[in-house]
Amino acid sequence: MVNLKVNLAGMILDNPVIPSSGTFGYGLDHARYYDLNILGSIAIKGTTLNPRFGNPTPRVAECASGAVCSIGLQNPGVDEVVKTLLPELKKYYRKKVIANACGFSAEEFAEVAARFDASDSVGIIEVNVSCPNVESGLSFGSYPNTVYEVTKKVRKRVKKAVFVKLSPMVADIKEIACAAEEAGADGVTLINAAPAMRIDLKTKKPVLANKKGGLSGKALFPVALRCVYDVYGAVKIPVVGVGGISSAEDVIEMMYAGATAVGVGAENLVEPFACKKIIEELPAAAERCGLVNLADATGAAHR
């Protein structure tokens, strides 16, 4: 029997499968479909200091092997999440979640993270410096010095593990990841959606009201895999691989590249049972790959 457990910066997960931030809300909707406790963890929706309505509609445009989304960090604000939504989720999910903290300044990132740090429902704080769907969303994650500054300020305010979520749209993602590690990050999440757009042939105008959005889905998988592979060889902290994962085989491939755990994103939007199915199929897929302990898959492509 395959042991699926992994150690993510001190948080022991029953398996490496995590619904990634922005594709699973705050977990409550999916609690209607299956027992959430089968999940390794849940990365909750990106949360800001104050409530946000998000971008105008339409916000989603389909494309081959994925979708271009421009939600704009719609959320009720960190206080409402900590006081109401996380306690409600605790009725259905007994494990720790990964809280995705967003901000529009280094100080704001740190404040949101600090409020999440006070919640006993949170195990890891994921600092989202790479959202492509808001103004200046990519600016914090585009340069080593700004990643270092944000991470350092967050690290000073929180005691829990800090992961930094990075964009593929940088000159050298290894350099960015190293800056996060140097500033005290306990791990990195790779990758966020890539900037993209669609144009309506009839109107000759962008499909999205915000014109541009973030590409997610299966089309992103090879890009995410390459980023995880490169960063694994450059840092000593764990990596969560995110981008286009839709099967148990994808999970193992991403772990071979260097991921300790994986985030399942857009697949949740087209198949609500996606994570459940992947977890159920993971033992057989691991056996076919000759794995007894799934954790041994991490970094196998480097050995």
Buried (B, 14 or more C-beta within 10 A) or exposed (E): EBBBEBEBBEBEBBBBBBBBBBBBBBBBEBBEEBEBEEBBBBBBBBBBBEBBEBBEEEBBBEBEBBBBBBBBBBBBBBBEBBEEBBEEBBEBBEBBBBBBBBBBEBEBBBBBBBBBBEBEBBBBBBBBBBBBBBEEBBEBBBBBEBBBBBBBBBBEBBEBBBBBBBBBBBEEBBBBBBBBBBBBBBBBBBBBBBBBBBEEEEEEEBBBBBEBBBBBBBBBBEBBBBBBBBBBEBBEBBBBBBBBBBBBBBBBBBBBBBBBBBBBBBBBBEBBEBBBBBBEBBBEBBEEBEBEEBBBBBBBBEE
